[in-house]
Amino acid sequence: MAEVPIPTCRWGIITTGLISSWFVADLVAPRSDAKARHVIQAIGSSSLDKSKGFAAKYLKDAASAHDPALYGSYAEVYSDPNVDCVYIGSPHGFHKRDCLAAIAAGKNILCEKAFTINAREAREVFDAAKQKGVYIAEAMWLRHRPMVTELRRLLYEDNVIGEVFRTASDFQMYLDMAGLPSTSRYKDIDLGAGSLLDIGIYALTWAILTLEPKAPAQREMPKIMAAQSFVDGIEVTTSVVLHYPSSGRQGIVSSTTERKNGASQIVATIDGTNGFVEVEGSAPSHPRSFTVYPKWTGDEKPQGKKYDFDRPQQGFIYEADNTALDLAAGRKESPVMPWSETIRVMEIMDEIRRQGGTKYSVDAA
Ligand SMILES: NC(=O)c1ccc[n+]([C@@H]2O[C@H](COP(=O)([O-])OP(=O)(O)OC[C@H]3O[C@@H](n4cnc5c(N)ncnc54)[C@H](OP(=O)(O)O)[C@@H]3O)[C@@H](O)[C@H]2O)c1
């Protein structure tokens, strides 16, 4: 049988930080069922030495054996004609700035979460992308995982737990705030510091994905009740109740940087009238499996059916493949994470912050 050609995406990586290293390591890892070919075409950093070090560390064993262009600035990546799509892995306080610069140069973009600091910034970025006619999507990798599609199918097509009425998800990540330098993105309010935008967004995403069966464009805005706590002016714990007026469903969403998570735990629980689902993983951003249980009525926890998902490396390949396929099809938005959905998530987080008291300087602008 003739081989079906797969699209190639030549990536320009912005920053040499943690998330860029995870993303690149996944993209260059060998695999047999590739839906797209990924080439690390260029790396842009605040310093050329960092770009060189990053390439030496994460690309030396790359199967693609392609030597990327190494730059000591982000602007050189934006103006590199061989880059098809820019991946932005800077702190969220810089996402608007970096997206607008890449858009001005006519580049397509996959930008890390939180997409921006607030909904107003997100709208500004999408307006610029629309005017320029480039592709842009928020890199909410959780939504691209096959396990999420399968879970939603089981919940809302097979109705495996009856009527879903509640989802709870908590993201814990310990940060030694006192020990971090004041320049850390976890401590610098202007870089978007706070647990909600950094990790709470994943707990919120579990609620959205499991409580909202409709396509993104038809989803309703939940009612929001939120509280936030602070250490030295930085939000360290957020708790939220979401309530969907049309269905009565509730989401209980929380995040904290004051408690360490375990290597394996329940990262989300979905309750229905006939049973419940537990999602297992090391964090809400790193789910591995889920188990569907029948209704629990006796003393013993009932026997469940486990759905385990083979996960290539960390799982960034799903969003990367979908971006490459979107670009090959000429789409300007991701059907998995359309612009309207990014704006809605930012609006929900704006409201949580309004109630909880986190204020970023750009909120006032
Ligand atoms: N999808 C996920 O699971 C996930 C996980 C972690 C983080 N993230 C997101 O990815 C983004 C980056 O997070 P990260 O953990 O990778 O951060 P990080 O390790 O601190 O790296 C951020 C990079 O941004 C650049 N940068 C430019 N100005 C900076 C400044 N003033 N302070 C700090 N860094 C600066 C630096 O790269 P150069 O010097 O090379 O320019 C730095 O290495 C955030 O928006 C975060 O929410 C997503």
The ligand as an SDF file (V2000), in Angstrom:
LIG
                    3D

 48 52  0  0  0  0  0  0  0  0999 V2000
    2.0100   22.8460   29.5470 N   0  0  0  0  0  0  0  0  0  0  0  0
    2.5390   22.6500   30.7570 C   0  0  0  0  0  0  0  0  0  0  0  0
    2.3730   21.6010   31.3930 O   0  0  0  0  0  0  0  0  0  0  0  0
    3.4070   23.7130   31.3480 C   0  0  0  0  0  0  0  0  0  0  0  0
    4.3420   23.3780   32.3220 C   0  0  0  0  0  0  0  0  0  0  0  0
    5.1740   24.3700   32.8040 C   0  0  0  0  0  0  0  0  0  0  0  0
    5.0190   25.6660   32.3490 C   0  0  0  0  0  0  0  0  0  0  0  0
    4.0760   25.9690   31.4210 N   0  0  0  0  0  0  0  0  0  0  0  0
    3.9210   27.3660   30.9380 C   0  0  0  0  0  0  0  0  0  0  0  0
    5.0780   27.6890   30.1720 O   0  0  0  0  0  0  0  0  0  0  0  0
    5.4870   29.0410   30.4330 C   0  0  0  0  0  0  0  0  0  0  0  0
    6.9400   29.0190   30.8810 C   0  0  0  0  0  0  0  0  0  0  0  0
    7.0540   28.2570   32.0680 O   0  0  0  0  0  0  0  0  0  0  0  0
    8.4280   27.4970   32.4760 P   0  0  0  0  0  0  0  0  0  0  0  0
    8.1050   26.6960   33.6670 O   0  0  0  0  0  0  0  0  0  0  0  0
    9.0330   26.8570   31.2990 O   0  0  0  0  0  0  0  0  0  0  0  0
    9.2960   28.7620   32.9320 O   0  0  0  0  0  0  0  0  0  0  0  0
   10.8910   28.8340   33.0770 P   0  0  0  0  0  0  0  0  0  0  0  0
   11.4950   27.4970   33.2360 O   0  0  0  0  0  0  0  0  0  0  0  0
   11.1490   29.8920   34.0900 O   0  0  0  0  0  0  0  0  0  0  0  0
   11.3410   29.3770   31.6460 O   0  0  0  0  0  0  0  0  0  0  0  0
   10.8620   30.5600   31.1160 C   0  0  0  0  0  0  0  0  0  0  0  0
   11.8600   31.0810   30.0920 C   0  0  0  0  0  0  0  0  0  0  0  0
   11.3770   32.3170   29.6060 O   0  0  0  0  0  0  0  0  0  0  0  0
   12.4890   33.1990   29.3440 C   0  0  0  0  0  0  0  0  0  0  0  0
   12.3620   34.4550   30.0800 N   0  0  0  0  0  0  0  0  0  0  0  0
   12.4110   35.6590   29.5210 C   0  0  0  0  0  0  0  0  0  0  0  0
   12.2910   36.5950   30.4440 N   0  0  0  0  0  0  0  0  0  0  0  0
   12.1880   35.9930   31.6230 C   0  0  0  0  0  0  0  0  0  0  0  0
   12.0830   36.4620   32.9630 C   0  0  0  0  0  0  0  0  0  0  0  0
   12.0550   37.7640   33.2700 N   0  0  0  0  0  0  0  0  0  0  0  0
   12.0050   35.5530   33.9290 N   0  0  0  0  0  0  0  0  0  0  0  0
   12.0040   34.2420   33.6470 C   0  0  0  0  0  0  0  0  0  0  0  0
   12.1190   33.7620   32.3850 N   0  0  0  0  0  0  0  0  0  0  0  0
   12.2220   34.6360   31.3860 C   0  0  0  0  0  0  0  0  0  0  0  0
   13.7480   32.4280   29.7560 C   0  0  0  0  0  0  0  0  0  0  0  0
   14.2430   31.8310   28.5530 O   0  0  0  0  0  0  0  0  0  0  0  0
   15.4370   32.4260   27.6740 P   0  0  0  0  0  0  0  0  0  0  0  0
   16.4170   33.0360   28.6110 O   0  0  0  0  0  0  0  0  0  0  0  0
   15.9230   31.2670   26.9360 O   0  0  0  0  0  0  0  0  0  0  0  0
   14.8240   33.4700   26.7880 O   0  0  0  0  0  0  0  0  0  0  0  0
   13.2410   31.3360   30.6480 C   0  0  0  0  0  0  0  0  0  0  0  0
   14.0590   30.2010   30.6010 O   0  0  0  0  0  0  0  0  0  0  0  0
    4.5040   29.6070   31.4590 C   0  0  0  0  0  0  0  0  0  0  0  0
    3.5150   30.3530   30.8070 O   0  0  0  0  0  0  0  0  0  0  0  0
    3.8820   28.3590   32.0920 C   0  0  0  0  0  0  0  0  0  0  0  0
    2.5590   28.5560   32.5380 O   0  0  0  0  0  0  0  0  0  0  0  0
    3.2970   25.0110   30.8910 C   0  0  0  0  0  0  0  0  0  0  0  0
  1  2  1  0
  2  3  2  0
  2  4  1  0
  4  5  1  0
  4 48  2  0
  5  6  2  0
  6  7  1  0
  7  8  2  0
  8  9  1  0
  8 48  1  0
  9 10  1  0
  9 46  1  0
 10 11  1  0
 11 12  1  0
 11 44  1  0
 12 13  1  0
 13 14  1  0
 14 15  2  0
 14 16  1  0
 14 17  1  0
 17 18  1  0
 18 19  2  0
 18 20  1  0
 18 21  1  0
 21 22  1  0
 22 23  1  0
 23 24  1  0
 23 42  1  0
 24 25  1  0
 25 26  1  0
 25 36  1  0
 26 27  1  0
 26 35  1  0
 27 28  2  0
 28 29  1  0
 29 30  1  0
 29 35  2  0
 30 31  1  0
 30 32  2  0
 32 33  1  0
 33 34  2  0
 34 35  1  0
 36 37  1  0
 36 42  1  0
 37 38  1  0
 38 39  2  0
 38 40  1  0
 38 41  1  0
 42 43  1  0
 44 45  1  0
 44 46  1  0
 46 47  1  0
M  CHG  2   8   1  16  -1
M  END
$$$$
